């Protein structure tokens, strides 16, 4: 993976920690002194992490979280100015200058892994922190977490997808208020609206996310990927247009060896051994 072994701006650790533990890949924003704001290195490492999740067949689910009391404060505003100025004073910013699509792919807009990603957010997730949330599939928040798309307060546009995605996930009126005021949404309200799945005591978001990830990882990987693809590919389509997509993904799963193994294991009262074939 490009840049995977290099140190970050502090000289001690990379600004994104990527750890595989069995079938689960945990991706941790590691810039707590900057409230995990994303800079060029963070974006490149996120991009690489999502590529690893997609390409490594031993991985079945990802978790995205942040180190310290804050999930993510969004894009580092100083880095925006550097990118606009065409600065090339380190390998990370040079990568973004050479391939600007890395930014939106890192934020899960232009590319999403074919495997599910679970968000574990503590503290606040503002601007890009809430934008990347909308590209994840299942979300867990600490009780004190807050979410906000704050770009409008700085005269900026939320280009990582919120102006399109947010209204589809929580409804037009609430999305419009969030986007046009830039004000925060507390975790409990986000849960009521369906923006997050679970609200847990502060400090427990990652543990809950791992519990969910482990449950997903025990399921048939072909079925998980096919169901996820169907959810995404049929979003906002009329049912008549969605059925052929569902059937194409579903029939491929039902012809697989895993679809034989699952029922046999159930009848034999044992755990299934899925191979992804």
N, C-alpha and C positions, 0 to 999 in steps of 0.2 A: 504494500500500500504506500503510495507516495507520501513522503514526509512522516511516516508512522513512527519512526524511532527518534526523531529530532526533538530537541528541547524547545520550550516556548519562550516568550519574551522575558520571563523571570530567570531563565537559565536553569531552572530546576526541573520543571515538569511541563509536558505539553499542555496547551490551553484547552484541549479536549482529551479526556481520558477515555480509552476504548478498551473494554475488558470482556472477553468471552468466558462465560462460566457455563459449561455444558452447552445446551442449545440456545442460551440467552446471551445477547450482546448488550451490555450496558454502556451507554454513551453519556459521559458526564461533562458538562460545561465546567471548566476549571479556571475561571478568572474571577474568583470571589472578591478580590480587592477592587475590581471594576464592576461589581454586581453582575458578573457574567455577561457583560455587554459583548456583542460579537464584533471582532475585527477580522482582518484578512486571514490570519492563522486559524481562528475559530471556524470561519466559513469553509476554508479548504479542508480542515480536519473533519468537519461534519460531512462534507461532500464525500470524502474518502470513506468515512464510517458507514454511510448509507450504501455505498458501493460494495463494501465488504459484507454487509448484511445480505444484500441481494445475491452476491456471487458465491458465498460459502454455504454449501449444502448442509453442513453440520449445524448451522444456525437456523432457528425457526421463528424467533421473535426478538424484537429490540425494545430497549427501555431508554428513554431520554430523560435526563435529570440534570440538576445543577448542584455544584458544590457550594456549601455555605448557606446562609439564610435567605438567599434570593435565587429564584430560578433563572431569570434573564431580564435585563433591562433594555433589551433590543439592540439595535445597531449602535456601535460606538460612533457618536456624531463626528468626532475628530477624524475617524477613518473615512467617513463619507467625503470630507474635504480633500483628503489625500488621494482618494480614488478619482475624484473630479479633476484634480491637478495633474493626474498622470504619473504620480510618484511611483518609483520602482526601487525602493531602497532595501527591500528584503524579498526572499524567495516567495513568500506567501502573497504579498501584494502584487508581485510580478505575475503569479499564476492567475489572479483575478483580472489583471489588465489583459492578459493573453486570452482568457476565457471568461467573460463576464457572466456566462450562464451558470457558473459555479455558485454564485450567490443565491439565485432563486432555487437551484437544485438543493443547496444546503438547507434552505428554509422549507423544503418539501413542497414546493410549488410546481416546478417544471419536471421534477422526477420524484416518484415515491417508490420505495422498495416494494417488491411483491409480497413481502412478509409484514405482519402487523407491527406497529410501533406503539408502545404504551408510554404516556407522559406521566412523570412524577414531579409535581411542582410544589415547592415550598416558598413562602414569602410572596414577592410580587413577580408577575409576568407581564411586562408592559411592552408595547410596540412590537418589535420582532419576537418577544417572548410569547405574546398571544398569537401572533401570526403563525409561528411554527406549530403552536398547539393545534391549529385547525388542520394541519397536515398529518397529525397523528390519529390513531384509530380508537384508542381507549385512554381516558385521562383520569388521573388521581391527583387531588389537591389537598394540601394541609389546610387546616381550618382557618388559618390567618391569611391564606393566599388571596391575592387580588389579581384581576385580569383587566387589561385596558389596551385599546389601540389608540395610542396617544399622539400619533404622528401629526394630526391636524393642529395640535397645540404648538407645534414648531414650524407650521407652514409647510409640512411635508405630506407626501401621499404614501399610504401603506401598500407598497408594491409587491409584498410577498403574498398577496391573495385575499386580504380581509374584506376588501370592498365587494368581492364576489362571494367568497365562501361564508362569511359570517352570517349573512341573511339566510343562507340555506341551512345553517346549523341551529340558529336560535330565533328565526323569524325576522321579518322586515323591520318592524317598529323599534324593537330593542336594538337590533343591529344598527339602525340609522342613528339612534341616540348615542350609542357607544362610539361610532365612527365620527359623528359630527361634533360631539362635545369632547371626546378624548378622555372622558371620566372613567373611573375604575368600576369594576363589577366584583363584589365580594364573592368568595368561594361558594357560600351557601346559595346565593342568588344564581351563580353560574350553574350550580347543580340543579336548581329548580328549572332552569331554562334548558337543561340538557347539554350544556357546553362541556361539563365534566361529569364523569360517571360516579365518582366516589369522593366524599369529603371525609378525611380522617384526622385524628389528633395531630397537631404539629409535630413534625419529625418522623411521622410514620408513612409518608407518601411512597417512599421508595420501597419499603417493605411490602406495602399493599400491591404496588405495581409488580414486584417480583412474584408475589403469590399468584396474580393473574397470569403473568408470563409463564410460570411453571405449569399452570393448568392448560394453557394454550399449547405449550410445547409437547404435552402428552397426547395431543390429538393428531389425527392423520394430517401430515404436512400438505399433501396434495389437496385435501378437502379445505384446509385453512386458507391456502393461497387462492383456491377457486372461489370460495365464498367471499373473500376479501375483494377479489377482482370483480365479482358480480356486483357487490355493493357499490364499488367505485364506478364501474362502467355503465351502470343503469341509473345513476343518480339523475333525477329530474326527467327521466324518459317516461313517456306513457307506457302503460303495462304492455300494450300490443307490441311495442318496439323492444321492450325489456325482455320478454319471454325468450326470444331466440338466443339472446346473449346468455341468459341463465341456463338454458338447455345445453348450449355448447360447452360451457364450463362444467355443468353438472354431469353430463353424459361422459365426458372424459374421465371424471373422477370415478364414476360408477363402473367403468371398464377397467379400472386399475387393480393391481394386486392388493393394495391397501384396502379396497372395498371388499375384497374376499377375506382378508385377515381380520378386520374389525368384527364382523358377525361371528366368525369361527371362534375368536378369542372370547367373545361374550358367552357363547354356548359352552365353551370349555372352562369358563369361570377363571380366566387368567387375563393379565394385562396384554393388550395387543402389541405386537412388534411391527411398527410401521417402518417401511423402507423408503417411502416416497416414490414408489413405482407401481 
